Amino acid sequence: MKPDALPPAETQMQTLDLAIVLPTLNERDNLAPLIARIEGALGPQGWEVLIVDDDSTDGTAEEARRMARSDPRIRVLQRIGRRGLSSAAIEGFCATAAPYVAVMDADHQHDPRLLIAMLDIVRGGEADVAVASRFAEGASMAEWNRPDREKLSGIANTLARKLTGVALSDPMSGFFLLPTEIARGLAPKLSGIGFKILLDLLATSPTPLKVKDIPMNFSARRSGESKLDRAIALDFLAGLYDKSFGRVIPTRFALFGTVGGLGVLVHMAILYGLLVAGGTDFAWGQGLAAFGSMTFNFWLNNWLTYRDKRLTTPGKMFIGWLSFVAACSIGAFANVAVATTLHDNGLHTLPAALVGIAIGSVWNFALSSRFVWGRYK
């Protein structure tokens, strides 16, 4: 699957040899300095940069297009209604004609000077994938100065190695290089979930990919704020789930179901409080509990299940919440009606409530996926 051998990377490159995919979200101020660093590392020719922007609000795509007008080495893919580093990288793989492709962050935490060594390793057949590692011997994260994230990354790496069998010091690295043919060949089977595209590639390949680490000095972000929020740990677990069980139960449905399970606890807590502390009758208590759990489920699904389609502005959040409640209203009605009928006919409160919840949940998933988050595609 490797491209034909080409001259060493250090020589002047006259034809397109390497594509560098930069997934971006609000990285406007980082672009021009990073392009200058890439040119300083690779020279003036033989490479292109694909800026895959998730519809940034700070004008990242506009800045990238401004640069591209005077620099044909820069191309821009602005994505509307979809987000995530992994899916951005996949679109970059499929958008370039270069025989080799690298993925790196746009925040200056990855040193573009490593690209020469990474390209020589892969082009020379020493490895299928060259990975800039934060944990290889000689690497450093002193400039990053985030011991909490460093510890979390170490735990994630250990878990990833055990579940995928990949012998690599940093399978969670976001800076790597491989033949484009390999990346495109695996693209249809990649989950595209979350931020850890390297793990997805390694776990998806039907034959083990040969990898080689290059120690990296992981730097502090140059400008802006990190996009890896507190959901990143759950996002990582979702990626592992998808590679293990996604063909049996779709990952998004599993996440929706998990949120629904937590919503059951919220529902029962509200119902118990209303019945015991408030003296409310069961029908009113079940209705109010259903409304409260729907509100909780909307918030958590927006934060986790549909984070690639997340509603962020107050206006969209409010409309999304109204749409979610409206889409679930029939399910909620069936929930209350069935549960109340069963309860009035002698079924205990707990099982009556759970039967009502189960009937409403199927409807909730189908309609909310289509009319709440799907409408913003």
RODO-2510 file (C-alpha; in nm, 4 decimals, decimal comma):
residues 377
     n   res          X          Y          Z
     1     m     0,0000     0,0000     0,0000
     2     k     0,3033     0,2293     0,0164
     3     p     0,3559     0,4901    -0,2591
     4     d     0,6525     0,4534    -0,4934
     5     a     0,9856     0,5604    -0,3473
     6     l     1,0668     0,9295    -0,3879
     7     p     1,3848     1,1322    -0,3266
     8     p     1,4827     1,2039     0,0363
     9     a     1,2709     1,4625     0,2175
    10     e     1,5677     1,6959     0,2596
    11     t     1,5929     1,7583    -0,1152
    12     q     1,4043     2,0404    -0,2840
    13     m     1,0545     1,9071    -0,3525
    14     q     0,9071     2,0216    -0,6835
    15     t     0,5896     1,8103    -0,6784
    16     l     0,3249     1,7761    -0,4095
    17     d     0,4618     1,5264    -0,1590
    18     l     0,3012     1,5963     0,1779
    19     a    -0,0364     1,7251     0,2959
    20     i    -0,0707     1,8601     0,6484
    21     v    -0,4249     1,8483     0,7863
    22     l    -0,4998     2,1153     1,0467
    23     p    -0,8398     2,0645     1,2155
    24     t    -0,9377     2,4036     1,3540
    25     l    -1,1941     2,5593     1,5820
    26     n    -1,1306     2,9238     1,6703
    27     e    -0,7614     2,9279     1,5789
    28     r    -0,7510     3,2474     1,3704
    29     d    -0,4482     3,4047     1,5387
    30     n    -0,2470     3,0830     1,5222
    31     l    -0,2688     3,0212     1,1470
    32     a    -0,0206     3,2667     0,9932
    33     p     0,2583     3,1978     1,2460
    34     l     0,2105     2,8218     1,2041
    35     i     0,2285     2,8377     0,8237
    36     a     0,5532     3,0317     0,8603
    37     r     0,6905     2,7626     1,0929
    38     i     0,5887     2,4875     0,8508
    39     e     0,7617     2,6662     0,5638
    40     g     1,0697     2,7112     0,7780
    41     a     1,0750     2,3374     0,8450
    42     l     0,9881     2,2017     0,4985
    43     g     1,1048     2,4716     0,2611
    44     p     0,8955     2,6560     0,0032
    45     q     0,7668     2,3672    -0,2105
    46     g     0,6314     2,0144    -0,2082
    47     w     0,3647     2,0506     0,0601
    48     e     0,0169     2,1829     0,1191
    49     v    -0,1869     2,2642     0,4265
    50     l    -0,5544     2,1695     0,4489
    51     i    -0,7284     2,3805     0,7088
    52     v    -1,0464     2,1916     0,8030
    53     d    -1,2467     2,4388     1,0050
    54     d    -1,5542     2,3542     1,2116
    55     d    -1,7325     2,6811     1,1315
    56     s    -1,5337     2,8850     1,3858
    57     t    -1,6910     3,1953     1,5326
    58     d    -1,3635     3,3926     1,5419
    59     g    -1,3162     3,4122     1,1635
    60     t    -1,0684     3,1252     1,1300
    61     a    -1,2079     3,0169     0,7915
    62     e    -1,2066     3,3751     0,6628
    63     e    -0,8441     3,4208     0,7700
    64     a    -0,7506     3,0909     0,6049
    65     r    -0,9173     3,1983     0,2793
    66     r    -0,7394     3,5345     0,2939
    67     m    -0,4058     3,3544     0,3198
    68     a    -0,5019     3,1042     0,0486
    69     r    -0,5686     3,3810    -0,2044
    70     s    -0,1972     3,4606    -0,2160
    71     d    -0,0600     3,1170    -0,1218
    72     p    -0,1747     2,8166    -0,3320
    73     r    -0,0215     2,5805    -0,0747
    74     i    -0,3125     2,6633     0,1587
    75     r    -0,6588     2,5133     0,1097
    76     v    -0,9697     2,5564     0,3223
    77     l    -1,2552     2,3182     0,4046
    78     q    -1,5225     2,4916     0,6130
    79     r    -1,7657     2,2445     0,7686
    80     i    -2,1193     2,3451     0,8618
    81     g    -2,3169     2,1528     1,1233
    82     r    -2,0543     1,8930     1,2088
    83     r    -1,7617     1,8986     1,4473
    84     g    -1,4764     1,6872     1,5788
    85     l    -1,1077     1,6401     1,5115
    86     s    -1,1392     1,2822     1,3899
    87     s    -1,4010     1,3517     1,1253
    88     a    -1,2072     1,6627     1,0179
    89     a    -0,8936     1,4541     0,9686
    90     i    -1,0873     1,1984     0,7630
    91     e    -1,2152     1,4702     0,5320
    92     g    -0,8590     1,5965     0,4972
    93     f    -0,7354     1,2477     0,4032
    94     c    -0,9888     1,2334     0,1222
    95     a    -0,9297     1,5878    -0,0041
    96     t    -0,5599     1,5720    -0,0929
    97     a    -0,3650     1,4242    -0,3826
    98     a    -0,0398     1,4163    -0,1823
    99     p     0,1033     1,0635    -0,1331
   100     y     0,1691     1,1306     0,2364
   101     v    -0,0480     1,3031     0,4930
   102     a     0,0163     1,4363     0,8426
   103     v    -0,2271     1,5478     1,1098
   104     m    -0,1233     1,8085     1,3644
   105     d    -0,2789     2,0698     1,5894
   106     a    -0,3001     2,4340     1,4873
   107     d    -0,2233     2,5661     1,8364
   108     h     0,1605     2,5381     1,8112
   109     q     0,1843     2,2566     2,0643
   110     h     0,3260     2,0346     1,7860
   111     d     0,6667     2,1210     1,6390
   112     p     0,6548     2,1138     1,2550
   113     r     1,0315     2,0528     1,2441
   114     l     0,9553     1,6886     1,3262
   115     l     0,7773     1,6472     0,9917
   116     i     1,1045     1,5935     0,8010
   117     a     1,2087     1,2993     1,0190
   118     m     0,8552     1,1572     1,0211
   119     l     0,8347     1,1738     0,6417
   120     d     1,1740     1,0060     0,5967
   121     i     1,0725     0,7213     0,8324
   122     v     0,7494     0,6447     0,6465
   123     r     0,8804     0,7060     0,2960
   124     g     1,1833     0,4883     0,3634
   125     g     0,9631     0,1968     0,4731
   126     e     1,0834     0,1976     0,8326
   127     a     0,7233     0,2284     0,9533
   128     d     0,3686     0,2659     0,8251
   129     v     0,2956     0,5424     1,0720
   130     a     0,5368     0,7881     1,2340
   131     v     0,4042     0,9270     1,5620
   132     a     0,5287     1,2280     1,7537
   133     s     0,5147     1,0951     2,1078
   134     r     0,4861     1,2760     2,4391
   135     f     0,5951     0,9634     2,6269
   136     a     0,8858     0,8260     2,4211
   137     e     1,2350     0,8382     2,5682
   138     g     1,3702     1,1892     2,5197
   139     a     1,0265     1,3542     2,5004
   140     s     0,9232     1,6378     2,7285
   141     m     0,6008     1,7998     2,8435
   142     a     0,7643     2,0549     3,0731
   143     e     0,6452     2,3503     2,8624
   144     w     0,2880     2,2198     2,8710
   145     n     0,2904     2,2284     3,2509
   146     r    -0,0333     2,0312     3,2880
   147     p     0,0445     1,7386     3,5234
   148     d    -0,3273     1,6612     3,5557
   149     r    -0,3724     1,6106     3,1820
   150     e    -0,0364     1,4339     3,1627
   151     k    -0,1568     1,1773     3,4172
   152     l    -0,4918     1,1386     3,2371
   153     s    -0,3124     1,0823     2,9057
   154     g    -0,0961     0,8138     3,0633
   155     i    -0,4012     0,6279     3,1946
   156     a    -0,5731     0,6564     2,8565
   157     n    -0,2645     0,5234     2,6795
   158     t    -0,2486     0,2178     2,9051
   159     l    -0,6164     0,1418     2,8471
   160     a    -0,5839     0,1935     2,4708
   161     r    -0,2873    -0,0426     2,4451
   162     k    -0,4690    -0,3159     2,6379
   163     l    -0,7845    -0,2897     2,4296
   164     t    -0,6214    -0,2524     2,0867
   165     g    -0,2944    -0,4417     2,1302
   166     v    -0,1016    -0,1498     1,9811
   167     a     0,2550    -0,1322     2,1121
   168     l     0,3002     0,2440     2,1055
   169     s     0,4077     0,4885     2,3713
   170     d     0,1449     0,7500     2,2809
   171     p    -0,1568     0,6088     2,0919
   172     m    -0,3457     0,9232     2,1925
   173     s    -0,1073     1,1533     2,0067
   174     g    -0,2637     1,4058     1,7713
   175     f     0,0544     1,4450     1,5616
   176     f     0,1356     1,1662     1,3174
   177     l     0,2162     1,0948     0,9512
   178     l     0,1314     0,8040     0,7200
   179     p     0,0782     0,7226     0,3495
   180     t    -0,2421     0,8815     0,2277
   181     e    -0,3383     0,5578     0,0536
   182     i    -0,3519     0,3782     0,3886
   183     a    -0,5558     0,6580     0,5479
   184     r    -0,8051     0,6705     0,2605
   185     g    -0,8318     0,2923     0,2506
   186     l    -0,9325     0,2846     0,6174
   187     a    -1,1557     0,5934     0,6009
   188     p    -1,4853     0,4121     0,5242
   189     k    -1,4453     0,1990     0,8376
   190     l    -1,3354     0,4734     1,0763
   191     s    -1,5841     0,5822     1,3399
   192     g    -1,4905     0,9493     1,3139
   193     i    -1,5876     0,9963     1,6770
   194     g    -1,4152     1,2512     1,8962
   195     f    -1,0540     1,3575     1,8970
   196     k    -0,8395     1,0447     1,8848
   197     i    -0,8072     0,9681     1,5148
   198     l    -0,4743     0,7849     1,5523
   199     l    -0,6299     0,5298     1,7883
   200     d    -0,9162     0,4874     1,5425
   201     l    -0,6758     0,4208     1,2538
   202     l    -0,4668     0,1701     1,4474
   203     a    -0,7688    -0,0173     1,5844
   204     t    -0,9456    -0,0274     1,2467
   205     s    -0,6617    -0,1578     1,0304
   206     p    -0,7232    -0,5279     0,9484
   207     t    -0,3474    -0,5916     0,9687
   208     p    -0,1289    -0,4352     1,2382
   209     l     0,0343    -0,1138     1,1221
   210     k     0,4051    -0,0798     1,1899
   211     v     0,4616     0,2314     1,3966
   212     k     0,7637     0,4287     1,5103
   213     d     0,7804     0,6918     1,7815
   214     i     0,9644     1,0204     1,7566
   215     p     1,0145     1,2021     2,0888
   216     m     0,8325     1,5341     2,0989
   217     n     0,8706     1,8406     2,3167
   218     f     0,5042     1,9154     2,3771
   219     s     0,4644     2,2913     2,4076
   220     a     0,2079     2,5246     2,5570
   221     r    -0,0701     2,6592     2,3369
   222     r     0,0332     2,9811     2,1606
   223     s    -0,3054     3,1546     2,1520
   224     g    -0,6690     3,0833     2,2338
   225     e    -0,8240     2,8206     2,4575
   226     s    -0,8148     2,4425     2,4426
   227     k    -1,1158     2,2794     2,2738
   228     l    -1,0747     1,9595     2,4794
   229     d    -1,3370     2,0185     2,7457
   230     r    -1,4368     1,7938     3,0338
   231     a    -1,6238     1,5633     2,8004
   232     i    -1,2956     1,4434     2,6463
   233     a    -1,2640     1,1481     2,8850
   234     l    -1,6173     1,0331     2,7987
   235     d    -1,5418     1,1038     2,4335
   236     f    -1,2394     0,8741     2,4554
   237     l    -1,4465     0,5975     2,6154
   238     a    -1,7088     0,6405     2,3434
   239     g    -1,4389     0,5858     2,0831
   240     l    -1,3231     0,2671     2,2519
   241     y    -1,6823     0,1472     2,2771
   242     d    -1,7393     0,2153     1,9082
   243     k    -1,4392     0,0054     1,8056
   244     s    -1,5474    -0,2795     2,0353
   245     f    -1,9277    -0,2891     2,0149
   246     g    -2,0346    -0,0202     1,7676
   247     r    -2,1402    -0,2730     1,5050
   248     v    -2,3821    -0,4345     1,7488
   249     i    -2,5331    -0,1250     1,9093
   250     p    -2,4615     0,2109     1,7397
   251     t    -2,2512     0,4356     1,9590
   252     r    -2,4864     0,7328     1,9514
   253     f    -2,7794     0,5137     2,0520
   254     a    -2,5697     0,3661     2,3342
   255     l    -2,4826     0,7153     2,4564
   256     f    -2,8458     0,8225     2,4301
   257     g    -2,9436     0,5150     2,6277
   258     t    -2,6821     0,5870     2,8932
   259     v    -2,8123     0,9406     2,9292
   260     g    -3,1617     0,7970     2,9467
   261     g    -3,0506     0,5661     3,2273
   262     l    -2,9261     0,8637     3,4247
   263     g    -3,2522     1,0370     3,3392
   264     v    -3,4376     0,7486     3,5014
   265     l    -3,2585     0,8243     3,8274
   266     v    -3,3507     1,1910     3,7940
   267     h    -3,7092     1,0947     3,7123
   268     m    -3,7413     0,8658     4,0129
   269     a    -3,5799     1,1212     4,2455
   270     i    -3,8271     1,3903     4,1374
   271     l    -4,1223     1,1514     4,1567
   272     y    -4,0217     1,0310     4,5027
   273     g    -3,9815     1,3871     4,6266
   274     l    -4,3203     1,4942     4,4920
   275     l    -4,5043     1,1890     4,6272
   276     v    -4,3393     1,1710     4,9675
   277     a    -4,2430     1,5296     5,0462
   278     g    -4,5027     1,7133     4,8382
   279     g    -4,8032     1,4871     4,8748
   280     t    -4,8735     1,5084     4,5013
   281     d    -5,0943     1,2434     4,3440
   282     f    -4,9252     0,9938     4,1150
   283     a    -5,0477     1,1295     3,7801
   284     w    -4,9217     1,4834     3,8504
   285     g    -4,6030     1,3513     4,0030
   286     q    -4,5299     1,1296     3,7032
   287     g    -4,5945     1,4180     3,4627
   288     l    -4,3694     1,6639     3,6455
   289     a    -4,0984     1,4007     3,6848
   290     a    -4,1136     1,3252     3,3123
   291     f    -4,0752     1,6964     3,2304
   292     g    -3,7809     1,7326     3,4688
   293     s    -3,6030     1,4282     3,3330
   294     m    -3,6570     1,5485     2,9739
   295     t    -3,4852     1,8768     3,0600
   296     f    -3,1952     1,6905     3,2171
   297     n    -3,1705     1,4528     2,9201
   298     f    -3,1646     1,7432     2,6729
   299     w    -2,8773     1,9113     2,8548
   300     l    -2,6657     1,5961     2,8866
   301     n    -2,7367     1,4734     2,5332
   302     n    -2,6380     1,8130     2,3957
   303     w    -2,3139     1,8022     2,5967
   304     l    -2,2219     1,4400     2,5259
   305     t    -2,4308     1,2365     2,2793
   306     y    -2,4525     1,5089     2,0150
   307     r    -2,1364     1,6994     2,1017
   308     d    -2,0387     1,7062     1,7327
   309     k    -2,3689     1,8865     1,6660
   310     r    -2,3784     2,0695     1,9978
   311     l    -2,6086     2,3700     2,0310
   312     t    -2,4024     2,6449     2,1908
   313     t    -2,5672     2,9850     2,1604
   314     p    -2,8458     3,0749     2,4062
   315     g    -3,0973     3,1107     2,1225
   316     k    -3,0238     2,7703     1,9714
   317     m    -3,0141     2,6131     2,3159
   318     f    -3,3596     2,7502     2,3971
   319     i    -3,5075     2,6489     2,0612
   320     g    -3,3386     2,3102     2,0894
   321     w    -3,4826     2,2590     2,4357
   322     l    -3,8322     2,3533     2,3141
   323     s    -3,7909     2,1198     2,0151
   324     f    -3,6728     1,8393     2,2409
   325     v    -3,9698     1,8813     2,4733
   326     a    -4,2085     1,8998     2,1766
   327     a    -4,0539     1,5942     2,0076
   328     c    -4,0794     1,3990     2,3316
   329     s    -4,4276     1,5187     2,4232
   330     i    -4,6060     1,2231     2,2640
   331     g    -4,3622     0,9858     2,4268
   332     a    -4,4163     1,1640     2,7569
   333     f    -4,7938     1,1383     2,7137
   334     a    -4,7657     0,7658     2,6474
   335     n    -4,5291     0,7394     2,9432
   336     v    -4,7749     0,9030     3,1823
   337     a    -5,0846     0,7312     3,0406
   338     v    -4,9436     0,3800     3,0489
   339     a    -4,7742     0,4218     3,3867
   340     t    -5,0855     0,5731     3,5452
   341     t    -5,3103     0,2990     3,4059
   342     l    -5,0796     0,0288     3,5374
   343     h    -5,0527     0,2008     3,8748
   344     d    -5,4259     0,2501     3,9070
   345     n    -5,4729    -0,1193     3,8312
   346     g    -5,2577    -0,2185     4,1226
   347     l    -4,9027    -0,2292     3,9868
   348     h    -4,6418    -0,0978     4,2307
   349     t    -4,5206     0,2607     4,1769
   350     l    -4,1646     0,1716     4,0725
   351     p    -4,2395    -0,0833     3,7966
   352     a    -4,5312     0,1270     3,6699
   353     a    -4,3005     0,4271     3,6292
   354     l    -4,0287     0,2196     3,4620
   355     v    -4,2691     0,0737     3,2040
   356     g    -4,3835     0,4236     3,1143
   357     i    -4,0231     0,5402     3,0788
   358     a    -3,9321     0,2488     2,8499
   359     i    -4,2217     0,3200     2,6124
   360     g    -4,1355     0,6882     2,5887
   361     s    -3,7615     0,6393     2,5363
   362     v    -3,7823     0,4840     2,1867
   363     w    -3,9900     0,7724     2,0608
   364     n    -3,7586     1,0253     2,2236
   365     f    -3,4476     0,8950     2,0458
   366     a    -3,6045     0,8761     1,7005
   367     l    -3,7586     1,2222     1,6974
   368     s    -3,4912     1,4125     1,8869
   369     s    -3,2190     1,2776     1,6568
   370     r    -3,4121     1,4030     1,3562
   371     f    -3,5771     1,7241     1,4708
   372     v    -3,3546     1,8625     1,7483
   373     w    -2,9937     1,8018     1,6470
   374     g    -3,0509     1,6816     1,2922
   375     r    -3,2115     2,0099     1,1900
   376     y    -2,8838     2,1936     1,2448
   377     k    -2,6813     1,9740     1,0050
***
